[in-house]
Amino acid sequence: MGTADRWLTELPAGSIRATGVTLHRVRPDDLDELVDAVNASLGALRPWMPWAQAPATRQSIGEFLDQADRDWEGGREFQFAIRGRRGAEPEALIGCCGLHDRIGAGGLEIGYWVRSDCTGRGVATSAASALTASALGLDGVSRVEIHCDAANVRSAAIPPKLGFRLHRIEARPPISPGETDRHMIWVYPSSPPPAAADLQQVDDEDEGVVGRDPRSG
Ligand SMILES: CC(C)(COP(=O)(O)OP(=O)(O)OC[C@H]1O[C@@H](n2cnc3c(N)ncnc32)[C@H](O)[C@@H]1OP(=O)(O)O)[C@@H](O)C(=O)NCCC(=O)NCCS
């Protein structure tokens, strides 16, 4: 299926350079590294990720990769391997992140996780920053969101660093064991884009909102 019947008509680049890491569209070759990274991180993933309640297998990750490929081609979801330094390996698979078309037209949601022995050094922040810029560079995308449970303090530390604003906290029944029923919705840009009528009056400086590097706030 193509993207003709969807509001999102442009697909992101398959490789994105971020500070200290690179993001690459997931591909079949990622299989073994992905199984290893998930299983090395299960203790940290299980509280927050519904798909991480049991150890990953080559079959479960193979199915994920197949689905990711279909979703990319269909313009629904864009899953990236995060590659960067791990020990002596400069381009190891150290996490995953993605852009998801599940928050309505004009918006993409960012998701991320980082291999446990590579956390605490800015990997997720850097990946989310690059994905935000990539998403806002696509035709028709004017809003990026990061959703996380209020109890997930490590994840919730990331969006405000990138200039996202906490838009609301929704009551949502927990879907993973660490979750409360408080679901945070962080939004970027932090102020709504100008209404169409106002756009005719804006100058070049205002037009820069769409492509602005989120790290500049
Ligand atoms: C959440 C997660 C992606 C963070 O990855 P990471 O690469 O370590 O994140 P970063 O290093 O970019 O930033 C994490 C921030 O949380 C802060 N932090 C770390 N431990 C913390 C703690 N116990 N309490 C509060 N803040 C904490 C860090 O200090 C850092 O902020 P800083 O850069 O201002 O110091 C990673 O821990 C993970 O994969 N968790 C499991 C999956 C998950 O929860 N995914 C998100 C679902 S919404």
The ligand as an SDF file (V2000), in Angstrom:
LIG
                    3D

 48 50  0  0  0  0  0  0  0  0999 V2000
   13.9970    6.5940   28.9530 C   0  0  0  0  0  0  0  0  0  0  0  0
   15.2510    6.2410   28.1750 C   0  0  0  0  0  0  0  0  0  0  0  0
   14.8880    6.1430   26.6950 C   0  0  0  0  0  0  0  0  0  0  0  0
   16.2910    7.3340   28.3910 C   0  0  0  0  0  0  0  0  0  0  0  0
   17.3970    7.0740   27.5310 O   0  0  0  0  0  0  0  0  0  0  0  0
   18.7950    7.8290   27.7650 P   0  0  0  0  0  0  0  0  0  0  0  0
   19.5810    7.7040   26.5340 O   0  0  0  0  0  0  0  0  0  0  0  0
   19.4070    7.3860   29.0260 O   0  0  0  0  0  0  0  0  0  0  0  0
   18.2660    9.3090   27.9540 O   0  0  0  0  0  0  0  0  0  0  0  0
   19.1710   10.6260   28.0330 P   0  0  0  0  0  0  0  0  0  0  0  0
   20.5160   10.2860   28.5670 O   0  0  0  0  0  0  0  0  0  0  0  0
   19.0910   11.3110   26.7170 O   0  0  0  0  0  0  0  0  0  0  0  0
   18.3300   11.5230   29.0640 O   0  0  0  0  0  0  0  0  0  0  0  0
   17.7460   10.9690   30.2220 C   0  0  0  0  0  0  0  0  0  0  0  0
   17.5300   12.0600   31.2250 C   0  0  0  0  0  0  0  0  0  0  0  0
   16.9200   11.4980   32.3780 O   0  0  0  0  0  0  0  0  0  0  0  0
   17.6960   11.8600   33.5120 C   0  0  0  0  0  0  0  0  0  0  0  0
   17.6000   10.7900   34.4810 N   0  0  0  0  0  0  0  0  0  0  0  0
   18.3060    9.6630   34.4880 C   0  0  0  0  0  0  0  0  0  0  0  0
   17.9420    8.9280   35.5560 N   0  0  0  0  0  0  0  0  0  0  0  0
   16.9980    9.6050   36.2050 C   0  0  0  0  0  0  0  0  0  0  0  0
   16.2310    9.3810   37.3680 C   0  0  0  0  0  0  0  0  0  0  0  0
   16.3590    8.2530   38.0750 N   0  0  0  0  0  0  0  0  0  0  0  0
   15.3480   10.3190   37.7490 N   0  0  0  0  0  0  0  0  0  0  0  0
   15.1900   11.4460   37.0400 C   0  0  0  0  0  0  0  0  0  0  0  0
   15.8820   11.7160   35.9310 N   0  0  0  0  0  0  0  0  0  0  0  0
   16.7760   10.7940   35.5080 C   0  0  0  0  0  0  0  0  0  0  0  0
   19.0880   12.0230   32.9990 C   0  0  0  0  0  0  0  0  0  0  0  0
   19.8110   12.7940   33.9030 O   0  0  0  0  0  0  0  0  0  0  0  0
   18.8390   12.6800   31.6770 C   0  0  0  0  0  0  0  0  0  0  0  0
   18.6440   14.0500   31.8360 O   0  0  0  0  0  0  0  0  0  0  0  0
   19.9300   15.0520   31.7240 P   0  0  0  0  0  0  0  0  0  0  0  0
   20.5110   14.8890   30.3600 O   0  0  0  0  0  0  0  0  0  0  0  0
   19.3000   16.3970   31.9330 O   0  0  0  0  0  0  0  0  0  0  0  0
   20.8770   14.6440   32.7800 O   0  0  0  0  0  0  0  0  0  0  0  0
   15.8650    4.8900   28.6380 C   0  0  0  0  0  0  0  0  0  0  0  0
   16.0880    4.9450   30.0230 O   0  0  0  0  0  0  0  0  0  0  0  0
   14.9880    3.7160   28.3080 C   0  0  0  0  0  0  0  0  0  0  0  0
   15.1360    3.1110   27.2550 O   0  0  0  0  0  0  0  0  0  0  0  0
   14.0480    3.3800   29.2170 N   0  0  0  0  0  0  0  0  0  0  0  0
   13.1490    2.2450   29.0030 C   0  0  0  0  0  0  0  0  0  0  0  0
   12.1870    2.4600   27.8590 C   0  0  0  0  0  0  0  0  0  0  0  0
   11.3780    3.7270   28.0170 C   0  0  0  0  0  0  0  0  0  0  0  0
   10.9640    4.0860   29.1070 O   0  0  0  0  0  0  0  0  0  0  0  0
   11.1240    4.3750   26.8800 N   0  0  0  0  0  0  0  0  0  0  0  0
   10.3140    5.5660   26.8480 C   0  0  0  0  0  0  0  0  0  0  0  0
    8.8670    5.2260   26.8970 C   0  0  0  0  0  0  0  0  0  0  0  0
    7.8690    6.7070   26.9290 S   0  0  0  0  0  0  0  0  0  0  0  0
  1  2  1  0
  2  3  1  0
  2  4  1  0
  2 36  1  0
  4  5  1  0
  5  6  1  0
  6  7  2  0
  6  8  1  0
  6  9  1  0
  9 10  1  0
 10 11  2  0
 10 12  1  0
 10 13  1  0
 13 14  1  0
 14 15  1  0
 15 16  1  0
 15 30  1  0
 16 17  1  0
 17 18  1  0
 17 28  1  0
 18 19  1  0
 18 27  1  0
 19 20  2  0
 20 21  1  0
 21 22  1  0
 21 27  2  0
 22 23  1  0
 22 24  2  0
 24 25  1  0
 25 26  2  0
 26 27  1  0
 28 29  1  0
 28 30  1  0
 30 31  1  0
 31 32  1  0
 32 33  2  0
 32 34  1  0
 32 35  1  0
 36 37  1  0
 36 38  1  0
 38 39  2  0
 38 40  1  0
 40 41  1  0
 41 42  1  0
 42 43  1  0
 43 44  2  0
 43 45  1  0
 45 46  1  0
 46 47  1  0
 47 48  1  0
M  END
$$$$
